[in-house]
Amino acid sequence: MSMVPKETIVRILKLQAFEHESTAITEETVTMLQRYLEVFVREAVQRSVANKDLQGNQGIGNGEIQLNHEDLEKITGMLLLDI
């Protein structure tokens, strides 16, 4: 199961990217975008965890790491530059 449903991707594109309602997107393109977003999100999580480890902040203990928006904000710049 993918993290981002295809219906969500299509809706975002229609609301934010397409200027004309008649613009269409192929199923193949939506699948490709779905895979790309999954890789992007996984990379963001992995970098956030690695950054938290480097700072010596393990989160909530018992082997679990708790991430929040601040952890993502810390790695976003480099993540976007690496695209």
The first five atom37 places (N, CA, C, CB, O) and aatype in JSON, in Angstrom:
{
  "aatype": [12, 15, 12, 19, 14, 11, 6, 16, 9, 19, 1, 9, 10, 11, 10, 5, 0, 13, 6, 8, 6, 15, 16, 0, 9, 16, 6, 6, 16, 19, 16, 12, 10, 5, 1, 18, 10, 6, 19, 13, 19, 1, 6, 0, 19, 5, 1, 15, 19, 0, 2, 11, 3, 10, 5, 7, 2, 5, 7, 9, 7, 2, 7, 6, 9, 5, 10, 2, 8, 6, 3, 10, 6, 11, 9, 16, 7, 12, 10, 10, 10, 3, 9],
  "atom_mask": [
    [1, 1, 1, 1, 1],
    [1, 1, 1, 1, 1],
    [1, 1, 1, 1, 1],
    [1, 1, 1, 1, 1],
    [1, 1, 1, 1, 1],
    [1, 1, 1, 1, 1],
    [1, 1, 1, 1, 1],
    [1, 1, 1, 1, 1],
    [1, 1, 1, 1, 1],
    [1, 1, 1, 1, 1],
    [1, 1, 1, 1, 1],
    [1, 1, 1, 1, 1],
    [1, 1, 1, 1, 1],
    [1, 1, 1, 1, 1],
    [1, 1, 1, 1, 1],
    [1, 1, 1, 1, 1],
    [1, 1, 1, 1, 1],
    [1, 1, 1, 1, 1],
    [1, 1, 1, 1, 1],
    [1, 1, 1, 1, 1],
    [1, 1, 1, 1, 1],
    [1, 1, 1, 1, 1],
    [1, 1, 1, 1, 1],
    [1, 1, 1, 1, 1],
    [1, 1, 1, 1, 1],
    [1, 1, 1, 1, 1],
    [1, 1, 1, 1, 1],
    [1, 1, 1, 1, 1],
    [1, 1, 1, 1, 1],
    [1, 1, 1, 1, 1],
    [1, 1, 1, 1, 1],
    [1, 1, 1, 1, 1],
    [1, 1, 1, 1, 1],
    [1, 1, 1, 1, 1],
    [1, 1, 1, 1, 1],
    [1, 1, 1, 1, 1],
    [1, 1, 1, 1, 1],
    [1, 1, 1, 1, 1],
    [1, 1, 1, 1, 1],
    [1, 1, 1, 1, 1],
    [1, 1, 1, 1, 1],
    [1, 1, 1, 1, 1],
    [1, 1, 1, 1, 1],
    [1, 1, 1, 1, 1],
    [1, 1, 1, 1, 1],
    [1, 1, 1, 1, 1],
    [1, 1, 1, 1, 1],
    [1, 1, 1, 1, 1],
    [1, 1, 1, 1, 1],
    [1, 1, 1, 1, 1],
    [1, 1, 1, 1, 1],
    [1, 1, 1, 1, 1],
    [1, 1, 1, 1, 1],
    [1, 1, 1, 1, 1],
    [1, 1, 1, 1, 1],
    [1, 1, 1, 0, 1],
    [1, 1, 1, 1, 1],
    [1, 1, 1, 1, 1],
    [1, 1, 1, 0, 1],
    [1, 1, 1, 1, 1],
    [1, 1, 1, 0, 1],
    [1, 1, 1, 1, 1],
    [1, 1, 1, 0, 1],
    [1, 1, 1, 1, 1],
    [1, 1, 1, 1, 1],
    [1, 1, 1, 1, 1],
    [1, 1, 1, 1, 1],
    [1, 1, 1, 1, 1],
    [1, 1, 1, 1, 1],
    [1, 1, 1, 1, 1],
    [1, 1, 1, 1, 1],
    [1, 1, 1, 1, 1],
    [1, 1, 1, 1, 1],
    [1, 1, 1, 1, 1],
    [1, 1, 1, 1, 1],
    [1, 1, 1, 1, 1],
    [1, 1, 1, 0, 1],
    [1, 1, 1, 1, 1],
    [1, 1, 1, 1, 1],
    [1, 1, 1, 1, 1],
    [1, 1, 1, 1, 1],
    [1, 1, 1, 1, 1],
    [1, 1, 1, 1, 1]
  ],
  "atom_positions": [
    [[0.84, -1.18, 0.0], [0.0, 0.0, 0.0], [0.89, 1.24, 0.0], [-0.96, 0.0, 1.22], [1.85, 1.33, 0.77]],
    [[0.57, 2.18, -0.85], [1.36, 3.39, -0.97], [0.98, 4.4, 0.11], [1.18, 4.0, -2.36], [-0.14, 4.41, 0.62]],
    [[1.95, 5.26, 0.43], [1.71, 6.29, 1.44], [0.74, 7.36, 0.95], [3.02, 6.94, 1.84], [-0.04, 7.9, 1.73]],
    [[0.8, 7.66, -0.35], [-0.03, 8.72, -0.91], [-0.97, 8.09, -1.94], [0.84, 9.86, -1.55], [-0.51, 7.63, -2.99]],
    [[-2.27, 8.06, -1.67], [-3.21, 7.48, -2.63], [-3.22, 8.23, -3.95], [-4.6, 7.45, -2.04], [-3.05, 9.44, -3.99]],
    [[-3.43, 7.49, -5.03], [-3.46, 8.09, -6.36], [-4.52, 9.18, -6.46], [-3.72, 7.01, -7.42], [-4.31, 10.2, -7.12]],
    [[-5.65, 8.97, -5.81], [-6.73, 9.96, -5.86], [-6.27, 11.3, -5.27], [-7.96, 9.45, -5.1], [-6.66, 12.36, -5.76]],
    [[-5.45, 11.25, -4.24], [-4.94, 12.47, -3.61], [-4.0, 13.2, -4.57], [-4.2, 12.14, -2.3], [-4.06, 14.42, -4.69]],
    [[-3.14, 12.46, -5.24], [-2.21, 13.06, -6.19], [-2.97, 13.74, -7.33], [-1.25, 11.99, -6.76], [-2.66, 14.87, -7.7]],
    [[-3.96, 13.06, -7.87], [-4.75, 13.64, -8.97], [-5.47, 14.89, -8.5], [-5.78, 12.61, -9.5], [-5.51, 15.89, -9.22]],
    [[-6.03, 14.85, -7.31], [-6.75, 16.02, -6.79], [-5.82, 17.21, -6.58], [-7.45, 15.67, -5.47], [-6.17, 18.35, -6.92]],
    [[-4.64, 16.96, -6.03], [-3.66, 18.05, -5.83], [-3.27, 18.65, -7.17], [-2.41, 17.53, -5.09], [-3.21, 19.88, -7.31]],
    [[-3.01, 17.81, -8.15], [-2.64, 18.33, -9.47], [-3.75, 19.16, -10.07], [-2.28, 17.18, -10.41], [-3.51, 20.23, -10.62]],
    [[-4.98, 18.67, -9.98], [-6.11, 19.41, -10.54], [-6.32, 20.75, -9.83], [-7.38, 18.58, -10.46], [-6.65, 21.75, -10.47]],
    [[-6.14, 20.76, -8.51], [-6.39, 21.99, -7.75], [-5.23, 22.99, -7.84], [-6.65, 21.64, -6.3], [-5.46, 24.2, -7.82]],
    [[-3.99, 22.49, -7.93], [-2.84, 23.38, -7.83], [-1.99, 23.52, -9.08], [-1.98, 22.91, -6.75], [-1.32, 24.54, -9.26]],
    [[-2.0, 22.53, -9.96], [-1.06, 22.56, -11.07], [-1.69, 22.81, -12.43], [-0.32, 21.28, -11.12], [-1.08, 23.44, -13.29]],
    [[-2.88, 22.35, -12.62], [-3.51, 22.48, -13.93], [-4.34, 23.75, -14.01], [-4.38, 21.26, -14.23], [-5.15, 24.03, -13.13]],
    [[-4.12, 24.52, -15.07], [-4.87, 25.77, -15.24], [-6.24, 25.54, -15.86], [-4.07, 26.74, -16.09], [-7.18, 26.29, -15.61]],
    [[-6.35, 24.49, -16.68], [-7.6, 24.21, -17.39], [-8.19, 22.89, -16.89], [-7.37, 24.16, -18.92], [-7.47, 21.91, -16.71]],
    [[-9.49, 22.88, -16.68], [-10.13, 21.67, -16.19], [-10.04, 20.53, -17.19], [-11.58, 21.95, -15.87], [-10.17, 19.37, -16.81]],
    [[-9.83, 20.84, -18.45], [-9.75, 19.8, -19.48], [-8.39, 19.09, -19.51], [-10.04, 20.41, -20.84], [-8.23, 18.09, -20.21]],
    [[-7.43, 19.59, -18.75], [-6.11, 18.96, -18.71], [-6.23, 17.6, -18.04], [-5.09, 19.85, -17.96], [-6.86, 17.46, -16.99]],
    [[-5.62, 16.6, -18.64], [-5.69, 15.23, -18.12], [-4.3, 14.74, -17.78], [-6.37, 14.29, -19.14], [-3.29, 15.27, -18.25]],
    [[-4.25, 13.71, -16.95], [-2.99, 13.08, -16.57], [-3.16, 11.58, -16.72], [-2.57, 13.48, -15.11], [-4.2, 11.02, -16.35]],
    [[-2.16, 10.93, -17.26], [-2.27, 9.49, -17.49], [-2.07, 8.71, -16.2], [-1.25, 9.04, -18.54], [-1.45, 9.19, -15.25]],
    [[-2.59, 7.51, -16.19], [-2.44, 6.62, -15.03], [-0.97, 6.31, -14.79], [-3.23, 5.3, -15.25], [-0.54, 6.2, -13.64]],
    [[-0.21, 6.17, -15.86], [1.23, 5.9, -15.75], [1.96, 7.04, -15.04], [1.84, 5.66, -17.15], [2.85, 6.81, -14.23]],
    [[1.58, 8.26, -15.35], [2.2, 9.42, -14.72], [1.84, 9.5, -13.24], [1.77, 10.7, -15.44], [2.69, 9.82, -12.41]],
    [[0.6, 9.21, -12.91], [0.18, 9.23, -11.51], [0.95, 8.16, -10.73], [-1.35, 9.01, -11.38], [1.38, 8.41, -9.61]],
    [[1.12, 6.99, -11.31], [1.87, 5.91, -10.66], [3.32, 6.33, -10.44], [1.81, 4.63, -11.5], [3.89, 6.07, -9.38]],
    [[3.92, 6.98, -11.43], [5.29, 7.46, -11.3], [5.4, 8.51, -10.19], [5.78, 8.05, -12.64], [6.34, 8.46, -9.4]],
    [[4.47, 9.44, -10.13], [4.47, 10.45, -9.07], [4.27, 9.82, -7.7], [3.38, 11.49, -9.33], [4.88, 10.25, -6.72]],
    [[3.44, 8.8, -7.63], [3.2, 8.09, -6.38], [4.5, 7.45, -5.88], [2.1, 7.02, -6.56], [4.82, 7.54, -4.7]],
    [[5.23, 6.81, -6.77], [6.51, 6.19, -6.4], [7.53, 7.25, -5.99], [7.05, 5.34, -7.57], [8.27, 7.06, -5.02]],
    [[7.58, 8.34, -6.72], [8.51, 9.42, -6.4], [8.23, 9.99, -5.02], [8.43, 10.53, -7.46], [9.15, 10.18, -4.23]],
    [[6.96, 10.25, -4.71], [6.59, 10.78, -3.4], [6.93, 9.81, -2.29], [5.11, 11.12, -3.35], [7.35, 10.22, -1.21]],
    [[6.75, 8.52, -2.54], [7.1, 7.52, -1.53], [8.6, 7.54, -1.23], [6.68, 6.12, -2.01], [9.0, 7.49, -0.07]],
    [[9.42, 7.62, -2.28], [10.87, 7.7, -2.09], [11.24, 8.98, -1.35], [11.6, 7.63, -3.45], [12.08, 8.96, -0.45]],
    [[10.62, 10.09, -1.71], [10.9, 11.38, -1.09], [10.57, 11.35, 0.4], [10.11, 12.49, -1.79], [11.35, 11.82, 1.23]],
    [[9.41, 10.8, 0.75], [8.99, 10.74, 2.14], [9.9, 9.81, 2.94], [7.52, 10.28, 2.25], [10.3, 10.13, 4.06]],
    [[10.24, 8.65, 2.37], [11.14, 7.72, 3.07], [12.51, 8.37, 3.31], [11.3, 6.42, 2.25], [13.09, 8.21, 4.39]],
    [[13.01, 9.08, 2.32], [14.3, 9.76, 2.46], [14.22, 10.84, 3.55], [14.74, 10.38, 1.11], [15.15, 10.98, 4.35]],
    [[13.13, 11.58, 3.58], [12.96, 12.61, 4.6], [12.95, 12.0, 6.01], [11.66, 13.41, 4.36], [13.56, 12.55, 6.93]],
    [[12.27, 10.89, 6.17], [12.22, 10.23, 7.48], [13.6, 9.71, 7.85], [11.19, 9.07, 7.47], [14.05, 9.89, 8.98]],
    [[14.27, 9.05, 6.92], [15.6, 8.51, 7.21], [16.59, 9.61, 7.58], [16.13, 7.72, 6.02], [17.39, 9.44, 8.5]],
    [[16.54, 10.72, 6.88], [17.44, 11.83, 7.19], [17.11, 12.46, 8.54], [17.39, 12.89, 6.1], [18.01, 12.86, 9.28]],
    [[15.83, 12.55, 8.85], [15.42, 13.1, 10.14], [15.91, 12.23, 11.28], [13.9, 13.26, 10.21], [16.39, 12.73, 12.3]],
    [[15.8, 10.92, 11.12], [16.28, 9.99, 12.14], [17.79, 10.1, 12.28], [15.88, 8.53, 11.8], [18.31, 10.16, 13.39]],
    [[18.51, 10.13, 11.15], [19.97, 10.23, 11.2], [20.4, 11.53, 11.85], [20.56, 10.13, 9.78], [21.35, 11.55, 12.64]],
    [[19.72, 12.62, 11.54], [20.05, 13.92, 12.13], [19.79, 13.91, 13.64], [19.25, 15.04, 11.46], [20.57, 14.47, 14.41]],
    [[18.71, 13.27, 14.04], [18.39, 13.19, 15.47], [19.45, 12.36, 16.19], [16.98, 12.59, 15.68], [19.83, 12.68, 17.32]],
    [[19.92, 11.28, 15.56], [20.98, 10.45, 16.13], [22.27, 11.24, 16.29], [21.22, 9.21, 15.25], [22.95, 11.12, 17.31]],
    [[22.61, 12.06, 15.29], [23.83, 12.87, 15.35], [23.79, 13.87, 16.5], [24.04, 13.6, 14.03], [24.81, 14.19, 17.11]],
    [[22.61, 14.36, 16.79], [22.46, 15.33, 17.86], [22.39, 14.66, 19.23], [21.2, 16.16, 17.64], [22.39, 15.35, 20.26]],
    [[22.34, 13.34, 19.26], [22.29, 12.62, 20.52], [20.93, 12.65, 21.17], [0.0, 0.0, 0.0], [20.8, 12.32, 22.35]],
    [[19.92, 13.04, 20.43], [18.56, 13.11, 20.96], [17.79, 11.9, 20.45], [17.86, 14.44, 20.53], [17.43, 11.83, 19.27]],
    [[17.55, 10.95, 21.33], [16.92, 9.7, 20.91], [15.4, 9.71, 20.95], [17.43, 8.59, 21.76], [14.78, 8.72, 20.56]],
    [[14.8, 10.75, 21.4], [13.35, 10.78, 21.41], [12.75, 10.26, 22.71], [0.0, 0.0, 0.0], [13.11, 10.75, 23.78]],
    [[11.86, 9.29, 22.64], [11.09, 8.88, 23.81], [11.69, 7.71, 24.58], [9.72, 8.52, 23.38], [11.12, 7.3, 25.59]],
    [[12.79, 7.18, 24.14], [13.43, 6.09, 24.87], [12.98, 4.73, 24.39], [0.0, 0.0, 0.0], [12.35, 4.63, 23.33]],
    [[13.27, 3.71, 25.13], [12.98, 2.29, 24.84], [13.22, 1.91, 23.37], [11.54, 1.99, 25.22], [12.49, 1.1, 22.8]],
    [[14.25, 2.5, 22.77], [14.61, 2.15, 21.4], [13.8, 2.83, 20.31], [0.0, 0.0, 0.0], [14.07, 2.64, 19.13]],
    [[12.81, 3.61, 20.69], [11.98, 4.3, 19.7], [12.43, 5.74, 19.55], [10.49, 4.25, 20.11], [12.87, 6.38, 20.5]],
    [[12.32, 6.23, 18.33], [12.64, 7.63, 18.05], [11.36, 8.33, 17.66], [13.73, 7.76, 16.93], [10.62, 7.87, 16.79]],
    [[11.1, 9.43, 18.3], [9.91, 10.2, 17.99], [10.32, 11.41, 17.15], [9.16, 10.64, 19.28], [11.16, 12.21, 17.58]],
    [[9.73, 11.55, 15.97], [10.02, 12.67, 15.1], [8.85, 13.65, 15.14], [10.28, 12.2, 13.65], [7.7, 13.26, 15.32]],
    [[9.16, 14.93, 14.96], [8.11, 15.93, 14.84], [8.48, 16.88, 13.7], [7.92, 16.7, 16.18], [9.48, 16.69, 13.01]],
    [[7.67, 17.9, 13.51], [7.88, 18.81, 12.4], [9.23, 19.52, 12.48], [6.76, 19.84, 12.35], [9.81, 19.86, 11.44]],
    [[9.74, 19.76, 13.66], [11.03, 20.43, 13.79], [12.17, 19.57, 13.23], [11.3, 20.77, 15.26], [13.12, 20.09, 12.66]],
    [[12.06, 18.25, 13.41], [13.07, 17.35, 12.86], [13.06, 17.41, 11.33], [12.82, 15.91, 13.34], [14.12, 17.39, 10.7]],
    [[11.89, 17.47, 10.76], [11.78, 17.57, 9.3], [12.3, 18.92, 8.81], [10.32, 17.37, 8.85], [12.97, 19.0, 7.78]],
    [[12.0, 19.98, 9.54], [12.46, 21.31, 9.15], [13.98, 21.39, 9.1], [11.92, 22.36, 10.11], [14.54, 22.11, 8.26]],
    [[14.65, 20.67, 9.98], [16.11, 20.71, 10.04], [16.77, 20.09, 8.82], [16.58, 20.01, 11.28], [17.89, 20.47, 8.48]],
    [[16.11, 19.15, 8.17], [16.74, 18.46, 7.04], [16.16, 18.87, 5.68], [16.6, 16.96, 7.21], [16.67, 18.47, 4.64]],
    [[15.11, 19.67, 5.7], [14.41, 20.0, 4.46], [15.29, 20.71, 3.44], [13.22, 20.87, 4.76], [15.24, 20.38, 2.25]],
    [[16.1, 21.67, 3.87], [16.95, 22.41, 2.95], [17.87, 21.51, 2.13], [0.0, 0.0, 0.0], [17.9, 21.59, 0.9]],
    [[18.6, 20.66, 2.82], [19.52, 19.76, 2.12], [18.78, 18.72, 1.29], [20.44, 19.06, 3.11], [19.24, 18.35, 0.21]],
    [[17.64, 18.25, 1.79], [16.84, 17.28, 1.04], [16.39, 17.87, -0.29], [15.62, 16.83, 1.87], [16.48, 17.21, -1.33]],
    [[15.91, 19.1, -0.27], [15.45, 19.74, -1.49], [16.6, 20.06, -2.44], [14.7, 21.02, -1.16], [16.44, 19.99, -3.65]],
    [[17.75, 20.4, -1.89], [18.92, 20.65, -2.74], [19.41, 19.37, -3.43], [20.06, 21.27, -1.91], [19.99, 19.42, -4.52]],
    [[19.19, 18.23, -2.8], [19.64, 16.96, -3.36], [18.72, 16.39, -4.43], [19.79, 15.96, -2.26], [19.05, 15.4, -5.08]],
    [[17.57, 16.99, -4.61], [16.61, 16.46, -5.61], [17.19, 16.56, -7.0], [15.26, 17.22, -5.54], [16.55, 16.17, -7.97]]
  ]
}
